[in-house]
Amino acid sequence: MKSVYEIKKEICEVGHIMYELGFVAANDGNISVKVSDNEFYCTPTGVSKRDLTPDMIIKVDKNGKKLEGKLNPSSEIKMHMRVYQERPDVNAVVHAHPPVATAFTIAGVDLDQYILPEAVLTIGSVPTCEYGTPSTMEIPDSLLPYIQNHDAFLLKNHGALTVGCNLNKARFVMEEVEFNAKICKYAMELGAVHEIPNDQLVKLMELRKKMNLPGRHPGIEYDEEPANANEELVATITRKVLEALGK
């Protein structure tokens, strides 16, 4: 089990990575980690993620009320607490403003195209939640239609939120969201986005089961039946008819 200092240090390291990747600017973004049903560590308000140090990290209760710390928690801790309330399997939450993924929400373009095997396996389609005023309950409420089936969420005109069984997992999901958005944007600029064929998507979903990957996944929505589905159905019906005829 990690010590309090190790947890705080890890939060700072993730904050530094988010800043270096350009996922946050100034004092944008926030990070939290669950340590018990009523104890959470989170980043403070008004501090750049580049400048985070362990002594700045705050402990809050399940209502977002400060228990320990010199600084104050982010005003957006409400959406973190909503996630923990709705998803007992989640132990970490990351909120950032990855530029390309955020641009998708501003342009009104859904990040729902299946273009990279890694993204299909880990996050699937990423929903865009309705716009909400920061620091209010509007953003936490906007998560509700999607929270049970996704680990990544785009916040319209605001950024992204990712969750995980641990902090590294939540960070990796955030990186996957932005990388997928970049590749999709480049493909659009080149003139075409060719998605992975349905029969290959089926194989990826089977692989996900075999790998026993953690977290929630929305599954795959097909525009049409997988290529071999009709052939299998015809073969099954033909076999049953022949059996009934005694042939």
N, C-alpha and C positions, 0 to 999 in steps of 0.2 A: 504493500500500500504506500502511495506517495505521501510525503510529508507536506505540510502546509506550504513551506518554502518552495518545494519542488512544483507544486501546483501553481503558485503565483509566478514562479520563474517561467513555466511553460506558457502561461497566458501572455507574459511579456514577450517571449520569443515568437509566438504566433502573431502578436501585434506588430512586432518588428518586420516579420515576413510580409504581412499584409501591406505595410507601408512601402517596403522595398519593391513589391510587385506592382505598386501603383493602384492597389485596390481601395486605398483610403487616402485622403488629403487632410491637412490640418488636424483637427481633432475628431474627424469622422469615424464612424464605425464603433462597434462594441463587441465584447467577448465575455462569455460566462461559462462557468464549470459547476456542475452539481456535485456536492460532496455528501449530502444527506437529503432527506425529504424536506428539511427546513433550513438547509445551509447551502449557500451558493457563493462562489467568488466571482467577481466581475470587474471590468475596467471602469475607471472613474470618468466623470464628465469633464470636458474642458482640457484634456491632455492628449497630445499627439501620440499615436501608437508607436511612433519612432522613439519617443522619449520615455516609454513606460519602464518602471523599475518595480521590483517586487513589493517594496514598501507602499506603493501607490494603490495596490489591488485591495478591493473592499469586500467584506463579507456582508451578504444581505440574507433576509429570510424569504420565505415563499411568496410574500407580498411585496418584495422589493424594498423593504425597510432596512436601513443600514444597521448592522450589528457591530461591525468593527471597521476601523479605517479612518484616516485623517481627512480624506477627500469624500466627495459625494458620488453615488452611483449615477450612471447615465440615465437620462430621463426616458430612454427607450428600453429600460430594463423590463418594462411591462410586456413587450412582445417575447422576451426570453422566458418570463414567468408563465406566459400563456402556453408556450411550447412545453415546458416542464409539466404543467398541469395536465395537458392533453396527451402527452407522450411520456409515460413512465420509463420507456426504454432509452430515452435521450439523456445523455450526461454532459453535453456541451453544445453551445450555440455560438455561431459567428455571424455577425452582421457587417457587411462592407458595401462599397460602391464600385464594384468592378466595372470599368468604363464601357466595354463592349456589351456585356450582358445588360447593363443598365440602359444603354442606348437602344437595345431591342425593346425595352418597355416603353421608352419615349416615342419610338417610331411605331409602336403598336404592332410589332412583329413577334409572334409566338416562338419560343425556343422549344419547338416540338418535333423537329425533323431528326430522323434517325440516321446520322451520318458517320459516327465514330463507334466502333465496337466497344471501346472502353466506357464511353458515355452511356451507351445502351445498357451495358452491364451494371453500371454503378448508379446512374441517376434517372435514366429513361427521359421522358418529356418533363420539362420544368414549367410549372404553371405560373401565370402572372396574376398576382393578387390585385384586387381593386385598390385604387389610390386611397391613402389615409393620411391625415395630418400627423406628422411626427410628434411623439411624446403623448399622444392621446391613445384611447382604446381602439381607435379606428383601424390602426395597423394590426394589432393583435387579433381583432375580430375578422380582418380580411384573410387571415390564415386558415380560419376554421373549415372552409369547404375542402381544403387540400391536406391539412395537417396529418391525417391518419394514413395517407398513402404516398407521401413524398418526404424526401430528406432535403430537398432544395426548392427554394421559392424565389421568384422575382417579385419585387415590390414596385408597382407601377410608379415611374418617375422618381424612384427613391433608391434602388439598389437591389441587394440580394440577401437572403437569409439562408443559412445552411445549418444542419444539425447532425449529431453523430453520437455513437456510443462512447466516444472519447473525443478529446479536443483535436488530436491529429486527424481523426476521421472527418470531423466537421470542417477542418481546414482543407483537407484533400477534396472534399465535395465542392467547396467554394472554388478551388483552383480548376476543378473539372468543369464547372459551370462556365467560367470565363473562357477557358481554352476551347470548349465546344462552341461558344458564341463567336469567338474569333475565327475559327475554321469555317463556320457557317457564313459569316460575313464575307470572308475572302472568296468563298465559292460563289456567293451571290454576285460579288463584284466581277468575277470571271465569267459570269453569265449563266451558270446552271448549278443546281444543287441536286445531285443524284443520291437518293437515299439507299440504304442497305435493303436488298430485296427481302420480301416477306419470309421466304423459306429460310433465309439466313438469320432473320430476326428470331424465328422459332428456335433455331439452334443456339443462339445466344441466350435466350431465356432458359433453355435446358441446361446450358453451361452455368448460368447463374445459380440454379438450384444445386448443381453438383458442387460448386465452389462454396456453397453455404455463406454467401456474402451477407454481412450485417446490414441492418437498416431496413427502411421501407422502400418499396419500389412500386410505381403505378402500373407496371405491366406494359404491354404493348397494344396500342389501338391500330388495327389494320384497316386500310382503305378498302381492301378486298380480301377474300379468303387466300390463305397461303397457296402457292402454286400447286402443291401436290394434294391439297385437301379434297378437291373434287374427284381426283383420280382414286384416292383412297376410299371415298364414299361409294363411287361406282363399283370398285372392286369388292367392297363389303356386301353391297346389295346383290351383285352378281353371284357371289359365293353363296349367299343365303337362298337365292332363288334356285340355284342348281341343287343345293342340299334338299330343298323342299320337293324338287322334282325327282329326287333320288338319283341324281347323276353325279 
